[in-house]
Amino acid sequence: MLVDESSESEAAPFCGFFLFLMLACFFRMR
């Protein structure tokens, strides 16, 4: 990923939201 260390803290919440979205889709498919 081409992300600066300064903007890494800004992308942290988005990464967590993306992981949560993947888990939700995974449980819905079961």
CHARMM-style PDB file with segment names, atoms N, HN, CA, C and O in Angstrom:
ATOM      1  N   MET     1       0.837  -1.200   0.000  1.00  0.00      PROA
ATOM      2  CA  MET     1       0.000   0.000   0.000  1.00  0.00      PROA
ATOM      3  C   MET     1       0.870   1.248   0.000  1.00  0.00      PROA
ATOM      4  O   MET     1       1.823   1.354   0.772  1.00  0.00      PROA
ATOM      5  N   LEU     2       0.533   2.186  -0.871  1.00  0.00      PROA
ATOM      6  HN  LEU     2      -0.242   2.099  -1.498  1.00  0.00      PROA
ATOM      7  CA  LEU     2       1.311   3.420  -0.928  1.00  0.00      PROA
ATOM      8  C   LEU     2       0.680   4.454   0.007  1.00  0.00      PROA
ATOM      9  O   LEU     2      -0.057   5.342  -0.422  1.00  0.00      PROA
ATOM     10  N   VAL     3       0.990   4.309   1.286  1.00  0.00      PROA
ATOM     11  HN  VAL     3       1.588   3.587   1.634  1.00  0.00      PROA
ATOM     12  CA  VAL     3       0.412   5.227   2.271  1.00  0.00      PROA
ATOM     13  C   VAL     3       1.527   5.808   3.137  1.00  0.00      PROA
ATOM     14  O   VAL     3       2.415   5.084   3.587  1.00  0.00      PROA
ATOM     15  N   ASP     4       1.471   7.100   3.363  1.00  0.00      PROA
ATOM     16  HN  ASP     4       0.750   7.688   2.998  1.00  0.00      PROA
ATOM     17  CA  ASP     4       2.481   7.733   4.218  1.00  0.00      PROA
ATOM     18  C   ASP     4       2.227   7.391   5.681  1.00  0.00      PROA
ATOM     19  O   ASP     4       1.106   7.058   6.065  1.00  0.00      PROA
ATOM     20  N   GLU     5       3.274   7.474   6.491  1.00  0.00      PROA
ATOM     21  HN  GLU     5       4.185   7.744   6.180  1.00  0.00      PROA
ATOM     22  CA  GLU     5       3.110   7.153   7.909  1.00  0.00      PROA
ATOM     23  C   GLU     5       2.174   8.146   8.589  1.00  0.00      PROA
ATOM     24  O   GLU     5       1.527   7.807   9.580  1.00  0.00      PROA
ATOM     25  N   SER     6       2.096   9.366   8.069  1.00  0.00      PROA
ATOM     26  HN  SER     6       2.622   9.642   7.264  1.00  0.00      PROA
ATOM     27  CA  SER     6       1.244  10.383   8.688  1.00  0.00      PROA
ATOM     28  C   SER     6      -0.228  10.095   8.423  1.00  0.00      PROA
ATOM     29  O   SER     6      -1.080  10.360   9.271  1.00  0.00      PROA
ATOM     30  N   SER     7      -0.528   9.546   7.233  1.00  0.00      PROA
ATOM     31  HN  SER     7       0.165   9.331   6.544  1.00  0.00      PROA
ATOM     32  CA  SER     7      -1.930   9.258   6.882  1.00  0.00      PROA
ATOM     33  C   SER     7      -2.331   7.855   7.296  1.00  0.00      PROA
ATOM     34  O   SER     7      -3.467   7.439   7.066  1.00  0.00      PROA
ATOM     35  N   GLU     8      -1.406   7.120   7.908  1.00  0.00      PROA
ATOM     36  HN  GLU     8      -0.484   7.458   8.095  1.00  0.00      PROA
ATOM     37  CA  GLU     8      -1.736   5.750   8.322  1.00  0.00      PROA
ATOM     38  C   GLU     8      -2.781   5.763   9.441  1.00  0.00      PROA
ATOM     39  O   GLU     8      -3.646   4.889   9.497  1.00  0.00      PROA
ATOM     40  N   SER     9      -2.700   6.752  10.324  1.00  0.00      PROA
ATOM     41  HN  SER     9      -1.997   7.462  10.279  1.00  0.00      PROA
ATOM     42  CA  SER     9      -3.667   6.830  11.424  1.00  0.00      PROA
ATOM     43  C   SER     9      -5.059   7.155  10.891  1.00  0.00      PROA
ATOM     44  O   SER     9      -6.060   6.772  11.496  1.00  0.00      PROA
ATOM     45  N   GLU    10      -5.128   7.862   9.755  1.00  0.00      PROA
ATOM     46  HN  GLU    10      -4.315   8.173   9.264  1.00  0.00      PROA
ATOM     47  CA  GLU    10      -6.437   8.212   9.183  1.00  0.00      PROA
ATOM     48  C   GLU    10      -7.074   6.993   8.515  1.00  0.00      PROA
ATOM     49  O   GLU    10      -8.300   6.886   8.466  1.00  0.00      PROA
ATOM     50  N   ALA    11      -6.256   6.076   8.004  1.00  0.00      PROA
ATOM     51  HN  ALA    11      -5.260   6.162   8.044  1.00  0.00      PROA
ATOM     52  CA  ALA    11      -6.785   4.899   7.308  1.00  0.00      PROA
ATOM     53  C   ALA    11      -7.078   3.757   8.277  1.00  0.00      PROA
ATOM     54  O   ALA    11      -7.661   2.746   7.886  1.00  0.00      PROA
ATOM     55  N   ALA    12      -6.675   3.914   9.542  1.00  0.00      PROA
ATOM     56  HN  ALA    12      -6.201   4.736   9.859  1.00  0.00      PROA
ATOM     57  CA  ALA    12      -6.909   2.848  10.518  1.00  0.00      PROA
ATOM     58  C   ALA    12      -8.403   2.575  10.719  1.00  0.00      PROA
ATOM     59  O   ALA    12      -8.803   1.413  10.654  1.00  0.00      PROA
ATOM     60  N   PRO    13      -9.245   3.581  10.960  1.00  0.00      PROA
ATOM     61  CA  PRO    13     -10.685   3.340  11.152  1.00  0.00      PROA
ATOM     62  C   PRO    13     -11.310   2.694   9.920  1.00  0.00      PROA
ATOM     63  O   PRO    13     -12.166   1.818  10.049  1.00  0.00      PROA
ATOM     64  N   PHE    14     -10.896   3.113   8.735  1.00  0.00      PROA
ATOM     65  HN  PHE    14     -10.201   3.824   8.630  1.00  0.00      PROA
ATOM     66  CA  PHE    14     -11.448   2.553   7.499  1.00  0.00      PROA
ATOM     67  C   PHE    14     -11.082   1.082   7.369  1.00  0.00      PROA
ATOM     68  O   PHE    14     -11.897   0.277   6.917  1.00  0.00      PROA
ATOM     69  N   CYS    15      -9.870   0.728   7.759  1.00  0.00      PROA
ATOM     70  HN  CYS    15      -9.209   1.382   8.126  1.00  0.00      PROA
ATOM     71  CA  CYS    15      -9.440  -0.678   7.688  1.00  0.00      PROA
ATOM     72  C   CYS    15     -10.287  -1.527   8.630  1.00  0.00      PROA
ATOM     73  O   CYS    15     -10.705  -2.628   8.273  1.00  0.00      PROA
ATOM     74  N   GLY    16     -10.538  -1.017   9.826  1.00  0.00      PROA
ATOM     75  HN  GLY    16     -10.199  -0.122  10.116  1.00  0.00      PROA
ATOM     76  CA  GLY    16     -11.365  -1.760  10.783  1.00  0.00      PROA
ATOM     77  C   GLY    16     -12.788  -1.918  10.266  1.00  0.00      PROA
ATOM     78  O   GLY    16     -13.401  -2.973  10.432  1.00  0.00      PROA
ATOM     79  N   PHE    17     -13.313  -0.864   9.637  1.00  0.00      PROA
ATOM     80  HN  PHE    17     -12.815  -0.008   9.502  1.00  0.00      PROA
ATOM     81  CA  PHE    17     -14.666  -0.936   9.078  1.00  0.00      PROA
ATOM     82  C   PHE    17     -14.729  -1.948   7.953  1.00  0.00      PROA
ATOM     83  O   PHE    17     -15.716  -2.671   7.817  1.00  0.00      PROA
ATOM     84  N   PHE    18     -13.668  -2.005   7.137  1.00  0.00      PROA
ATOM     85  HN  PHE    18     -12.866  -1.418   7.247  1.00  0.00      PROA
ATOM     86  CA  PHE    18     -13.628  -2.965   6.029  1.00  0.00      PROA
ATOM     87  C   PHE    18     -13.610  -4.394   6.560  1.00  0.00      PROA
ATOM     88  O   PHE    18     -14.286  -5.267   6.016  1.00  0.00      PROA
ATOM     89  N   LEU    19     -12.842  -4.638   7.617  1.00  0.00      PROA
ATOM     90  HN  LEU    19     -12.292  -3.929   8.059  1.00  0.00      PROA
ATOM     91  CA  LEU    19     -12.796  -5.973   8.219  1.00  0.00      PROA
ATOM     92  C   LEU    19     -14.164  -6.347   8.793  1.00  0.00      PROA
ATOM     93  O   LEU    19     -14.605  -7.489   8.662  1.00  0.00      PROA
ATOM     94  N   PHE    20     -14.830  -5.384   9.427  1.00  0.00      PROA
ATOM     95  HN  PHE    20     -14.472  -4.456   9.534  1.00  0.00      PROA
ATOM     96  CA  PHE    20     -16.159  -5.644   9.985  1.00  0.00      PROA
ATOM     97  C   PHE    20     -17.151  -5.968   8.870  1.00  0.00      PROA
ATOM     98  O   PHE    20     -17.998  -6.846   9.026  1.00  0.00      PROA
ATOM     99  N   LEU    21     -17.045  -5.256   7.743  1.00  0.00      PROA
ATOM    100  HN  LEU    21     -16.356  -4.542   7.617  1.00  0.00      PROA
ATOM    101  CA  LEU    21     -17.938  -5.502   6.615  1.00  0.00      PROA
ATOM    102  C   LEU    21     -17.723  -6.904   6.057  1.00  0.00      PROA
ATOM    103  O   LEU    21     -18.686  -7.595   5.724  1.00  0.00      PROA
ATOM    104  N   MET    22     -16.471  -7.324   5.955  1.00  0.00      PROA
ATOM    105  HN  MET    22     -15.689  -6.762   6.226  1.00  0.00      PROA
ATOM    106  CA  MET    22     -16.170  -8.667   5.444  1.00  0.00      PROA
ATOM    107  C   MET    22     -16.742  -9.727   6.385  1.00  0.00      PROA
ATOM    108  O   MET    22     -17.291 -10.727   5.922  1.00  0.00      PROA
ATOM    109  N   LEU    23     -16.620  -9.524   7.699  1.00  0.00      PROA
ATOM    110  HN  LEU    23     -16.174  -8.713   8.075  1.00  0.00      PROA
ATOM    111  CA  LEU    23     -17.161 -10.487   8.666  1.00  0.00      PROA
ATOM    112  C   LEU    23     -18.677 -10.562   8.551  1.00  0.00      PROA
ATOM    113  O   LEU    23     -19.253 -11.648   8.610  1.00  0.00      PROA
ATOM    114  N   ALA    24     -19.325  -9.410   8.387  1.00  0.00      PROA
ATOM    115  HN  ALA    24     -18.857  -8.527   8.339  1.00  0.00      PROA
ATOM    116  CA  ALA    24     -20.791  -9.391   8.260  1.00  0.00      PROA
ATOM    117  C   ALA    24     -21.222 -10.174   7.026  1.00  0.00      PROA
ATOM    118  O   ALA    24     -22.153 -10.977   7.099  1.00  0.00      PROA
ATOM    119  N   CYS    25     -20.561  -9.952   5.904  1.00  0.00      PROA
ATOM    120  HN  CYS    25     -19.806  -9.300   5.845  1.00  0.00      PROA
ATOM    121  CA  CYS    25     -20.906 -10.682   4.668  1.00  0.00      PROA
ATOM    122  C   CYS    25     -20.642 -12.180   4.850  1.00  0.00      PROA
ATOM    123  O   CYS    25     -21.414 -13.013   4.375  1.00  0.00      PROA
ATOM    124  N   PHE    26     -19.565 -12.513   5.529  1.00  0.00      PROA
ATOM    125  HN  PHE    26     -18.937 -11.837   5.915  1.00  0.00      PROA
ATOM    126  CA  PHE    26     -19.218 -13.929   5.729  1.00  0.00      PROA
ATOM    127  C   PHE    26     -20.304 -14.640   6.544  1.00  0.00      PROA
ATOM    128  O   PHE    26     -20.701 -15.759   6.217  1.00  0.00      PROA
ATOM    129  N   PHE    27     -20.779 -13.981   7.607  1.00  0.00      PROA
ATOM    130  HN  PHE    27     -20.456 -13.072   7.873  1.00  0.00      PROA
ATOM    131  CA  PHE    27     -21.802 -14.618   8.457  1.00  0.00      PROA
ATOM    132  C   PHE    27     -23.155 -14.656   7.741  1.00  0.00      PROA
ATOM    133  O   PHE    27     -23.956 -15.560   7.980  1.00  0.00      PROA
ATOM    134  N   ARG    28     -23.414 -13.680   6.865  1.00  0.00      PROA
ATOM    135  HN  ARG    28     -22.764 -12.945   6.671  1.00  0.00      PROA
ATOM    136  CA  ARG    28     -24.686 -13.661   6.137  1.00  0.00      PROA
ATOM    137  C   ARG    28     -24.726 -14.789   5.098  1.00  0.00      PROA
ATOM    138  O   ARG    28     -25.795 -15.330   4.817  1.00  0.00      PROA
ATOM    139  N   MET    29     -23.588 -15.140   4.536  1.00  0.00      PROA
ATOM    140  HN  MET    29     -22.720 -14.701   4.764  1.00  0.00      PROA
ATOM    141  CA  MET    29     -23.541 -16.189   3.509  1.00  0.00      PROA
ATOM    142  C   MET    29     -23.729 -17.573   4.126  1.00  0.00      PROA
ATOM    143  O   MET    29     -24.179 -18.494   3.445  1.00  0.00      PROA
ATOM    144  N   ARG    30     -23.393 -17.728   5.390  1.00  0.00      PROA
ATOM    145  HN  ARG    30     -23.027 -16.979   5.943  1.00  0.00      PROA
ATOM    146  CA  ARG    30     -23.495 -19.050   6.020  1.00  0.00      PROA
ATOM    147  C   ARG    30     -24.955 -19.443   6.163  1.00  0.00      PROA
ATOM    148  OT1 ARG    30     -25.256 -20.523   6.671  1.00  0.00      PROA
TER     149      ARG     30
END
